[in-house]
Amino acid sequence: MKTLLQTFTNIKKQELLPTLVAGLFFFCILSALMVVRPAREALGMQRGIEAIRWLFMATLLVTLLVNPLFGLLVSRFRRMVFIATTYLFFSLGLICFYGLLTFAPAHIGLVSGQVFYVWFSVFNLFATMLFWALMTDRFSKEQSHRLFAAISLGGTLGAMFGPWLASMLARPFGTPLLLLLAAGFLICAVLSAWWLTSLKIARVEEDQTTDDSQYKNAQSEAEHALIGGSAWEGFTAVIRSPYLLGISAYVLILAVVATLLYFTRLQMVAALALDTDTRTEAFARIDFYTQTATFVLQAFLTSHLIKRFGIAVTLALLPITVAFGFIGLALLGSLAALIAFEASFRAVQRGIMRPARETLFTTVPRAERYKAKAFIDTFVYRSGDALGSQTEGLLGRLGMGLAGLAWFAVPLAVIWMSLGLWLGYAQAKRSVPAEPPAAPHTQL
């Protein structure tokens, strides 16, 4: 069994339980997100695609307002407290929306659907950001190279299970039930996070300079120490660091490209003229089918790619996929080509790029893993969403169509690839000294 684990997943025996618990945690998060995501798409399209472009701008504004609140939580509370608070807050929001849809359906209209779209878009990024922040805090740099792909498998299973569950339940029971199920998954995620933080994760590194007992003691201190600092510390850290600015640029381009693809899909599905529940089912099935390739990559390829070729090459694979994908979409212009491109994009993004990108944060101080990462993964990402939505709309108004998207996206992908290579090499050269013991704070 040990040989099998090391051959296919690079997991060592003493790392098996923490990896499984982390995978369970991610399964709960992605199940909650993906079971509701089809409902968001269906509700968001009630006023047409042009309205969604402005919903992206509203999401950007709300994300900017929420960031300092999250930074305040991180500064003043212990790690498990602000993790549980964040997930339970979003769980309560889902329950409130469920109650509104179930017991006051007459009050549901276009405005409430748009409010839900914005709320879910903020929830979506904070949920995954917080998960990966905890992963970079609990696992070392060397372990992240080997284990993050295996941990991502749990998320992929959740991303497959959520759309399948939505497609089975949306029509017979209605969309509101999906919100209640998502709230339950978030509560399970909190329990999984508590389990993971209670485990003593052995440090297994070739260049290990401290013994395992010292590392476990450091983990225990981190569990009880407050991070401190200001609510806006994440923003200032990004501005001061070329490395974090590089990550921000990489994430910004990722969001722009993903948004271009997203609006292309919306337009093709909108042409089908379906009702809300049927549209929810259609989006759910597309999501389910595109997870299969992701699962295969994460199970058998990603950790070996990172180990053999390094982070730089791994980060460059998604831009290469995007360049060829937009060229193929411009040439064929069919829904089948779009689904194939989206499946490839998501598979490489979630199965290869995301685990590799998260390892970039293992070489930054602990406060930046939560605060700077939150700023990058939420506000910067949503800025890319807003920029991408307006760019796609401009190209459409100019009548450039899929060919125009290709002319814009391919040169952008070349820049993106160069940035990924630089980030990989920069991470390899970084050496962050051990952090001094945290100054005593009053624990809350």
Secondary structure, 3 states (H helix, E strand, C coil): CHHHHHHHCCCCHHHHHHHHHHHHHHHHHHHHHHHHHHHHHHHHHHHCHHHHHHHHHHHHHHHHHHHHHHHHHHHHCCHHHHHHHHHHHHHHHHHHHHHHHHHCHHHCCHHHHHHHHHHHHHHHHHHHHHHHHHHHHHCCHHHHHHHHHHHHHHHHHHHHHHHHHHHHHHHHHCCHHHHHHHHHHHHHHHHHHHHHHHCCCCCCCCCCCCCHHHHHHHHHHHHHCCCCCCCCHHHHHHHHCHHHHHHHHHHHHHHHHHHHHHHHHHHHHHCCCCCHHHHHHHHHHHHHHHHHHHHHHHHHCHHHHHHHHHHHHHHHHHHHHHHHHHHHHHHHCCHHHHHHHHHHHHHHHHHHHHHHHHHHHHHCCHHHHHHHHHHHHHHHHHHHHHHHHHHHHHHHHCCCHHHHHHHHHHHHHHHHHHHHHHHHHHHHHCCCCCCCCCCCCCCC
